[in-house]
């Protein structure tokens, strides 16, 4: 596992109950509270490959009319200008 240098700091305020839950989970997982927070941030902001594939599958099932790029561009611009 490759470690990245941790040099950015963040201060947050928590309810005592929230901190207690984090400490308990960190102890169970034998990790730090900071590591739990970093993992939660990564999970929130990084889209998994599985989610990307599902999104692509959903897009391929849309039976939207498609034409050439120049015509589509004109329709997008016309729709935008109507606002």
C-alpha positions as CSV (number, residue, x, y, z in Angstrom):
1,X,0.0,0.0,0.0
2,X,1.4,3.4,-1.0
3,X,1.1,6.1,1.6
4,X,0.5,9.7,0.7
5,X,2.0,12.6,2.7
6,X,-0.7,14.0,5.0
7,X,0.1,17.7,5.2
8,X,-3.3,19.4,5.0
9,X,-5.2,20.1,8.2
10,X,-8.9,20.3,8.9
11,X,-10.5,21.3,12.1
12,X,-14.2,20.3,12.7
13,X,-16.5,20.5,15.6
14,X,-18.5,17.5,16.6
15,X,-21.1,16.6,19.1
16,X,-19.6,14.5,21.9
17,X,-21.7,11.6,20.8
18,X,-20.4,11.8,17.2
19,X,-16.8,11.7,18.4
20,X,-17.5,8.8,20.8
21,X,-19.0,6.8,17.9
22,X,-15.9,7.5,15.8
23,X,-13.5,6.5,18.6
24,X,-15.4,3.3,19.1
25,X,-15.4,2.4,15.4
26,X,-11.7,3.3,15.1
27,X,-10.9,1.0,18.1
28,X,-12.9,-1.8,16.6
29,X,-11.1,-1.4,13.2
30,X,-7.7,-0.8,14.8
31,X,-7.3,2.5,13.0
32,X,-7.4,6.2,13.8
33,X,-10.3,8.6,13.9
34,X,-8.5,10.6,11.2
35,X,-8.3,7.6,8.9
36,X,-12.0,6.9,9.3
37,X,-12.8,10.5,8.3
38,X,-10.4,10.3,5.3
39,X,-12.1,7.0,4.2
40,X,-15.6,8.6,4.6
41,X,-14.5,11.6,2.4
42,X,-13.1,9.2,-0.2
43,X,-16.3,7.2,-0.3
44,X,-18.4,10.3,-0.6
45,X,-16.4,12.0,-3.4
46,X,-14.9,9.1,-5.4
47,X,-17.3,7.3,-7.7
48,X,-16.6,3.7,-7.9
49,X,-16.0,1.8,-11.2
50,X,-19.2,-0.1,-10.4
51,X,-21.3,3.1,-10.2
52,X,-19.8,4.4,-13.4
53,X,-20.7,1.2,-15.2
54,X,-24.2,1.3,-13.9
55,X,-24.5,4.9,-15.1
56,X,-23.3,4.0,-18.5
57,X,-25.7,1.1,-18.7
58,X,-28.6,3.4,-17.8
59,X,-27.6,5.9,-20.4
60,X,-27.4,3.2,-23.1
61,X,-31.0,2.3,-22.3
62,X,-32.4,5.8,-23.0
63,X,-33.9,5.7,-26.5
64,X,-33.4,9.4,-27.1
65,X,-33.4,10.6,-30.7
66,X,-29.8,11.3,-31.9
67,X,-28.7,13.1,-35.0
68,X,-25.3,14.5,-36.1
69,X,-23.3,16.7,-33.8
70,X,-24.0,20.0,-35.7
71,X,-27.7,19.5,-35.6
72,X,-27.6,18.5,-31.9
73,X,-25.5,21.6,-31.1
74,X,-28.0,23.9,-32.8
75,X,-30.8,22.3,-30.8
76,X,-28.9,22.6,-27.5
77,X,-28.1,26.3,-28.2
78,X,-31.7,27.0,-29.2
79,X,-33.0,25.4,-26.1
80,X,-30.5,27.4,-23.9
81,X,-31.4,30.7,-25.6
82,X,-35.2,30.2,-24.9
83,X,-34.6,30.5,-21.2
